[in-house]
Amino acid sequence: MHADEQPGTLIMHYLLEMLEKADKLGQLNAEFFVFPMVNPIGMAQIHHHHHNGRFDFSTGINFNRNWPDLANCIISDDEEITGKFTQDIKDNKNRVISAVMKWISNQNPITALDKLRLEIIKIAMHCDVVLDLHCDVHALNHIYIAPQLMPEYQDLADWMDSRVTLTAENSGGGSFDEVWSRLWIDIQRLCPNKPIPNPVLSATLEYRGLVDVEEALNRKDAENLMGFFISRGFVNAKNRSYSS
C-alpha cells in the first residue's frame, strides 16, 4: 500500500498505527508493506509553497503512468517462457515472479525515477494485494480497478464508501494500479490451457479532494480500510477500531 497525497497520507498514518497495534496483539495473518511516501521525488517538488509532484521534472514522465508492461517485459526476455508452464499453479506463479525478477536484474536504470520504479516492482511483485491511496482535486470517494476483479472485490469499494467504480483493464497509459493485475490477465490469455493464478487485487482508492484532510474523517477512512482487511482474514480481529 502506498499514499502520495494529503488525505491518503493521513489515512495511511492512522492505518499504520492500527496495523502496528494488531501486530503487537499477534492478530496479523498477512505481511503488510506500507509506504507512507513511495514517491519521494514527487513529494519533494515544492515550489513557492505549492506542491506539484505529478511529473518528473527531468523527464516529464507522469509518476503514476508509463509503468512497464510486465508480461511483455518477461516475454521479451524469454520468448519460450509460456512453453515452460506446467499443470502446477504454484510452480507457474513462481516462474512468472522469477521471470520478473530476472528482467529487473537485467535492467540498467539511469534516472532516479527508473531506479525507484524497479525497487517498487521488486516488492509489489510478491504481494497479493496492491492498493494505491490517492485523492483528486475535488471529488467524492471513488475507485479504479480492473473489470476482472469485479464483483469479487465489491466489498473493497463498499468499505471505502466509493460512490463510483471505474473499471479498466488497460486504460492505455500504463497506470500504476493496472500493472499488477494485467500481468496475470495477459499470461492467462496467452496460456489458456495452463493453470495461471488469478490477477492480484490491485486498485487505486481515491479519497475525495486535496483539501479533505480532517482527523476524524480520515481516521474513519483508515478504520474502514482496516475493516476490509479484517473481513478478508488478513487481520484476525472482531473490532476494526484500534484507536488509543
N, C-alpha and C positions, 0 to 999 in steps of 0.2 A: 504494500500500500504506500502511496505517497501523496503529498499535497504540495502545491506550489503557490496557492493564492490565499488571501486573507481568511475567509471563513473556513476553508479546508484546513489551513494550518492550525487554527484554533481547535477545530473538531479533532484533528489528529493529536493535538496536545492532550485533550481530555481522554481520548480513546487510549492513548499510550498509558496514561495513569491507570485506567481501568484494567488494561491488559497486564500491567505490572502487578497490580493488586491480585488479579486472578492467578498470576504465576506464583506469587508468594503463598497463595492458598492451595496450590497444586491442582488448579482447575483447567489448565490448558491441555487440550487434546491435540493441538497442532502447533507447528512452529510458525511464528509471525515475524516477518521482516517489515519494519516500519521506517519509512523515510520521511521525516518531517520536512526535509528540504532536499529533494532528489535532483533539483536543478539549481545548484549554487551559481552557475554562470548567469542565468536569467535573473535570479533573485538579487544579484549584485548590481543590476542595471538601474541605478537610482540617479536621476538627473534633475536638478532643480526641484528636489523634493517630490518627484514623480517617478513611480515605478513603471518601467517599460516591460522588460522581461519576456517579450513574446518572440523576438527574433535575435539570433546570434549576430552581433554587430560585425564580426569578421567575415562571415559567410552569407548573411542574410537568410539563413535557414530558420524556419519556424521550429522552435524547440519541440513542439508536440506533433510535428509532421515529418515526413520523409524518413521514417524508420525503416530498416531493411525488411524486405520480403524474405523471411527466413526459409520458407520452403524452396524458393528459387535459389537462395544462397547455398543451401546444402546440396541441392541437385547440381548446381554449377560446379561445386567442389568434387562431387562424386556422382556421375550420371547413372551409375549402376546401383545406387542405394535402394531404389524402390524394388529391385530384384532380390535384395538381401533380406527382406522382411520374412518372418516365419508365421506360424499359426499361434504363436505365443504373444499375447498383447503386451505383457510386461517387457518382454525382450524387444519388441518393436518400439515401445516407448523409450527404452534405454538407448536403442540405436539412433533414434531421432535426436535425443538430447546430446548424445555423444557426437553426433554429426555437427550439431550447432556449436558445441564446444570446440571441435576441431576447426570449424570455419573461423571462429573467433581467434584461435591461436594463429591462424594464417594471415590475419589482418595486420596491417602496418599503419595504425592510426597516426595522423599528423596533427590535427586540430584537437583542442581541449574537448570540443563537443563530441568528436568521434570517439575519443578515449572514454568520455563519460558514458556514452551510449553502450559501448561494449561492456563496461563494468556493470551497468544495469541489466543488460541481457544475461550476463553470467548468473546473476541471482534470480531474475524473474523466470528464466527457463526452467527452474526446478520447482516452481510454485504451481499449485492447483487453482489459486485464486489471485488475480492481479487487479487491484482497484486503484483508480486514479481520482483523487478528490480535487475538484475544481470549482470555480464559480464563473458566472457570466458578468456582464456589466450591470444589467437589471434583468432579473428573471425569477421565475418560480423554480422549485426543485424539478430537475429532470435528469434522465439517464440515457447514456449512449451504450448500446450493446448489440452484439451480433444476433441476427434473427434466429440462428440455430440454437441459441441459448434460451430462447423463449418458447413456451411459457414456463419452462423448468425453473427459471430464476425470477419469476414474477414477484416472489416473496422479497427479493432484494429491493425491487422498486417500491413495494408496499412499505417495507421497513423504513426507507428513506423518505417516504411520503412524496414520491415522484408524481408530478402532475402530468407529465408527458414521457412516453418511452419512444426513443428514436433508435430504430434498428438499421444497421448497415453492415454487411459482411466485409465490403471493401468500398469505402467512400471515395477512393482514388487518390488520397493524399498521404497514405502511409501513416495514419493516425496511431498514436501510442496504444490506445486501447484495442485496436484491431490486430496488432502484431501477434499476440499470443494465441488468440483463438484461431486466426487464419492459418497459422502453421499446420494445425491438426486438421482443419477443414480441408485444406489443399491436399495434404497427404492422404486423407480418406478418399478424396475424389480420384487421386492418381492410383490408389491401390484398393479398389472396391472389394476385392476378394480376400483381403488380409485384415485381421483384427487390429485396427488402429484406435488408440484412445480417443474418446470424445474431446471436443475442444475444452480448454480450461475456461473457467469463469473469468472473463475479463470485461471490465466496464469502466466508463467514466461517469462519476457521480457529480453532477453539477448542483452545488448548494447555493442557490439564489444568486445575489449580486455582490459586487465588490464591497459595498458598504454594510452588508448584512453580517457584521461582526458584533455579537452580543453574547455575553457569558451564558445566560440561561438558555437561549435559543440554540447555541452551538453545542452546549453540553447535552441538551436533549438529542441533537443530531447524533452525537457520539454514543449516547445510550442506545439509540435506535439501531445504530450500526452494530453495537455490541449485542443487541438482541438478535440480529440476524446471525451472528457468529454462534450464539448460544442455540438458536433454533436449528442450526445446521450441524450441531455437535462438535464444533471447533473448540468451544469452551463448555466445560461441564458445570453449569450453574443454573439456578432457577430464577435468580433475580438479576436483571441486566444492569441495575444501578450499582456502581462502585464508588459513589461519592463518599468523600471523607465525612 
